[in-house]
Amino acid sequence: MKNKKECEIVQDLLVSYADGILNPESKKLVEEHIKDCENCQLELKHVQDDSEAKENKEQIELDYLKKIRIRAKIKSILLASAILLLIAFIIFLNNYLKINSIMNKAEKSLQSNNFYKETSEILFDNQTAVTKEYYKDGKYKSMWTVYSDNGIETSITQYADINSDKRTYIYETDKKAVIEKGDISKIKNDNIKNVPFVTSRNDLFSKIGTTFVYSIDTDTYDYSKEYYVLKNRSDNNKWEIWIDKETGLPIREITRGGAKSFFPGTDVVKEMRDTIQTYEYEFNTVTDEDVEVPDLSDYTVENKTLNMEDMIENHS
């Protein structure tokens, strides 16, 4: 056994030795001493065991703190996600309720058995197309007319009954009438009363789908009157429709870059512009004479049958 004084010095250095922080001379002193000193060897083992236990304890504490941080981070992410989902749901629900309200108002407006609708669209070459639609007690007349500086360029009038598979087209300039019959005409007649921005206003899934596809804002158009503005997100808001808040009916429809003209004989674009359709509605102004098919005795009459099955066969 080494002398007691030397053991005391070495034992005072054992903690630093175990931690690897002794200078070379002190380290050499400790190592030379413990070669032959069983007491100091045993004391070093105790120090090393205590140090290892301390490190293990510190590691456990660090691991625990890491777990606490990870859990807190996960909770924060989940909470933020839940808040975002809640906000998204509130926005979706608000839009859905607005769309549902719009469609209900539109349906109520178009339940009228007497209404007039006028649609205008500016075309290329200084032309304007005007469609005048008359509806009364199930009977329907639509007049499509193209105006230019030279007067009326084209005029087509069609008559229909929503309970019929028959449609009558009159080409006034040619004194010609075409009478179409078949299930295609029936489908067209059934769609006389419709909401432009949705396929079926009575279908829940259609309303939900419309809510996902369209954003809803409000804006002013004429005389500072406020309207709903629906924009189609799926085509980068290139299409939008303005809705009267009171009636749920459209007052104008815009397609960005929807009209193109080309240089003759080429596919090179000469001009591109937005297409804008404006709508006007009147109620209880249509007379029986407005929707009555005129006498066709002075017209050349052509009869056609248009069925979906025949069209499918012709295209197969």
Disulfide bonds with the S-S distance in Angstrom:
none
